Amino acid sequence: MRAEETAQIVLPTDFAFGTSSSDKGKEIKKTFSNGKEISSSDTPFVTYVFEMKSMERAKDPWALTGEEKVERAEKLKSSGNAFFKKKEYARAEAKYSQGLRYVEPDGQQKEETANKIKALKVSLHLNYAACALKRFAWKEVVVNCDEVLKIESLNEKALYRKATAEIEFELYDEARRTIKTLVEDVTSPSPTSASETLRLKQRLKQKEATQRKKDSKVFGGMFSKLDLFTEDERNKKPKSDEEKFDDAETALTGLGEMMKGSGGIGGGGIDANAPPPLPLEDLPDDFQDYGAKEAMATDTFPFEEEKKKLEEGEQMSLETA
C-alpha cells in the first residue's frame, strides 16, 4: 500500500470480535472508536476499512547508529519471545533472524553499546536455537549454538542445547566432547546443571545402545559368514623356517612315492631299462622341437630377448610376440 490508499478486509464476526472458543454461540457486542456498536447477532461478517496515513521506509542496518541497532534488535527479540510463548516457533525464528541483522559489530560503537550488541547477539542465537529444538531442526541448533560459543566459549545454555541436538542427530562423538566441556570446564554451573547433564548422559547411552542393536542386525550375519577359521587356527603360532623346510621335504618325498606307485603321470609306468633321452643338440634336424633348440642356443629365453629389444627402441615382431 501507498500513502492515502485504503484496503478492505472482510472477517467472520467471531474472528472480528476476537472471541474465545468459550464464547462461541453467544451474542458479542463491540463498540468501535466512532461510537458505533455492532452485535454478533446483527451480521455474520464484519468489514474493516484501513487507510494508509503515512509510510516511512525502514533504514538499512548500516545506516543506523549503534543505539538505534540495539533498539531495533530488542524490539524484534521481544516480538519473537511473544511468538515463542504462543508456541509459534517458526514466526519466533523469523523475528530472531531479523534481529540478528542489527547485532553485527562494526568496530565504531562505544564500548557500552558494543557490549549490548554482543549480549543481544548471544541472546538471539540462543533463542533461535531454542525454537529449532522445538522443531527438531538439529542442524540449525548446532549452527546457532556454535555462533554463541564463538563469543562465549563456555556458555552453559549453548553447550547444553548443542549436546542435545548432537545426540538426536546421532553425532555421538561430538556430543560426548560437548558434554565433557559442560561438566569439566563450566566453572559456575546453574542449579539444574547436574540433573540436565545426567539426563544428557542417559540419553546418549540409550541412543548408542539402540544404534548398536541396529548395527548388529545389519552387519552381524556378514561378519559371522566371513569368519572361516576356527579359534584354534586363529590362535596357532606361525611356523618357523625349519618347520616349513621339513614340511616341504615331506611333501616331496610323498610325491615321489606316489609317482612310483602309480607309474608316473598318465599311469603308463616307468621302464627302468629304457635308454636315457638324447640331449637337444644330438636330436635329428627333422625332429619337431617347437623352437627348443633356438631357445637353448641363446643365453636368455625369447621373451627376455624381445624385452631387451624394446628397451633399445626396436619394435617387437608379430611372429616372436
Secondary structure, 3 states (H helix, E strand, C coil): CCCCCEEEEEEEHHHHCCCCHHHCCCCCEEECCCCCEEECCCCCEEEEEEECCCCCCCCCHHHCCHHHHHHHHHHHHHHHHHHHHCCCHHHHHHHHHHHHCCCCCCCCCCHHHHHHHHHHHHHHHHHHHHHHHHCCCHHHHHHHHHHHHHHCCCCHHHHHHHHHHHHHCCCHHHHHHHHHHHHHCCCCCCCCHHHHHHHHHHHHHHHHHHHHHHHHHHHHHHHHHHCCCCHHHHHCCCCCHHHHHHHHHHHHHHHHHHHHHHCCCCCCCCCCCCCCCCCHHHCCCCCCCCCHHHHHHCCCCHHHHHHHHHHCCCCCCCCCC
